[in-house]
């Protein structure tokens, strides 16, 4: 599990900094794509062995990988349950969300970057291909809804936290299993509950969690439930 360090100079991934916590390492990496470089924050639990799960976490509008790590506490969840965690950084703090009613909307930049992240991480870590998961917060969750329509055979399960599907979403049958979470005081709560029902009606495995007293923010109290949902599904 150390290939990323030893081969780094020969990759399209350029190390820009790293530091250690007591039970995991944080790597700040820059990925070179055909558009322009973009940053990712990679969390690697200590002493990983064998094939491990991968979680890719998409932040909300105006957030950064570092701020999402701070408010979500997903780093600690990764260390506890020993999965590799990647936070991509959006250009302009905003994801280009694919829309089924407008195929040209947003082009494919962030879908292409997802492919690049997955390809590079799988090249340098022993990732279990049956345990590739994606989570998103707010507009990052909206991107996740679009991602599973466009990459249905790559992701085992997803979590959409405080973010609705984009306009015109096609709730196709048999899509990727999804957990939707929203605070009861969040303006998107009812729309997310309705989306969960749309997924269910389309024969997609879906769950909706309504969090009392919570607004438009991450529910740390549900981190264990998030991992239980994800890890219980393999592609």
ChimeraX attribute file (.defattr): number of C-alpha atoms within 10 A of each C-alpha:
attribute: neighborCount
match mode: 1-to-1
recipient: residues
	/A:1	16
	/A:2	11
	/A:3	11
	/A:4	18
	/A:5	11
	/A:6	9
	/A:7	11
	/A:8	13
	/A:9	11
	/A:10	9
	/A:11	13
	/A:12	15
	/A:13	23
	/A:14	17
	/A:15	18
	/A:16	10
	/A:17	11
	/A:18	13
	/A:19	9
	/A:20	13
	/A:21	13
	/A:22	8
	/A:23	15
	/A:24	21
	/A:25	17
	/A:26	18
	/A:27	19
	/A:28	21
	/A:29	20
	/A:30	19
	/A:31	19
	/A:32	16
	/A:33	15
	/A:34	8
	/A:35	9
	/A:36	8
	/A:37	14
	/A:38	16
	/A:39	21
	/A:40	22
	/A:41	22
	/A:42	21
	/A:43	26
	/A:44	23
	/A:45	24
	/A:46	15
	/A:47	10
	/A:48	17
	/A:49	10
	/A:50	9
	/A:51	15
	/A:52	19
	/A:53	21
	/A:54	26
	/A:55	23
	/A:56	20
	/A:57	26
	/A:58	28
	/A:59	28
	/A:60	27
	/A:61	15
	/A:62	11
	/A:63	17
	/A:64	20
	/A:65	22
	/A:66	15
	/A:67	13
	/A:68	20
	/A:69	17
	/A:70	11
	/A:71	12
	/A:72	19
	/A:73	15
	/A:74	21
	/A:75	24
	/A:76	17
	/A:77	17
	/A:78	21
	/A:79	21
	/A:80	12
	/A:81	14
	/A:82	20
	/A:83	24
	/A:84	24
	/A:85	24
	/A:86	25
	/A:87	24
	/A:88	25
	/A:89	23
	/A:90	23
	/A:91	14
	/A:92	9
	/A:93	15
	/A:94	17
	/A:95	23
	/A:96	19
	/A:97	24
	/A:98	26
	/A:99	23
	/A:100	17
	/A:101	12
	/A:102	11
	/A:103	10
	/A:104	10
	/A:105	12
	/A:106	14
	/A:107	14
	/A:108	15
	/A:109	17
	/A:110	21
	/A:111	20
	/A:112	14
	/A:113	19
	/A:114	15
	/A:115	13
	/A:116	16
	/A:117	19
	/A:118	17
	/A:119	11
	/A:120	15
	/A:121	17
	/A:122	14
	/A:123	12
	/A:124	17
	/A:125	20
	/A:126	19
	/A:127	20
	/A:128	15
	/A:129	17
	/A:130	17
	/A:131	22
	/A:132	25
	/A:133	24
	/A:134	23
	/A:135	25
	/A:136	25
	/A:137	28
	/A:138	22
	/A:139	26
	/A:140	28
	/A:141	30
	/A:142	25
	/A:143	29
	/A:144	29
	/A:145	27
	/A:146	22
	/A:147	22
	/A:148	20
	/A:149	18
	/A:150	15
	/A:151	14
	/A:152	15
	/A:153	11
	/A:154	18
	/A:155	21
	/A:156	23
	/A:157	28
	/A:158	29
	/A:159	27
	/A:160	27
	/A:161	29
	/A:162	28
	/A:163	28
	/A:164	28
	/A:165	21
	/A:166	18
	/A:167	11
	/A:168	10
	/A:169	17
	/A:170	16
	/A:171	19
	/A:172	14
	/A:173	13
	/A:174	13
	/A:175	20
	/A:176	24
	/A:177	23
	/A:178	26
	/A:179	20
	/A:180	25
	/A:181	26
	/A:182	31
	/A:183	22
	/A:184	17
	/A:185	16
	/A:186	19
	/A:187	14
	/A:188	18
	/A:189	24
	/A:190	16
	/A:191	15
	/A:192	24
	/A:193	18
	/A:194	14
	/A:195	19
	/A:196	23
	/A:197	16
	/A:198	17
	/A:199	22
	/A:200	18
	/A:201	14
	/A:202	16
	/A:203	15
	/A:204	19
	/A:205	17
	/A:206	22
	/A:207	17
	/A:208	20
	/A:209	18
	/A:210	17
	/A:211	17
	/A:212	11
	/A:213	9
	/A:214	14
	/A:215	17
	/A:216	18
	/A:217	17
	/A:218	20
	/A:219	18
	/A:220	13
	/A:221	10
	/A:222	14
	/A:223	16
	/A:224	13
	/A:225	13
	/A:226	19
	/A:227	17
	/A:228	11
	/A:229	17
	/A:230	24
	/A:231	17
	/A:232	10
	/A:233	16
	/A:234	15
	/A:235	14
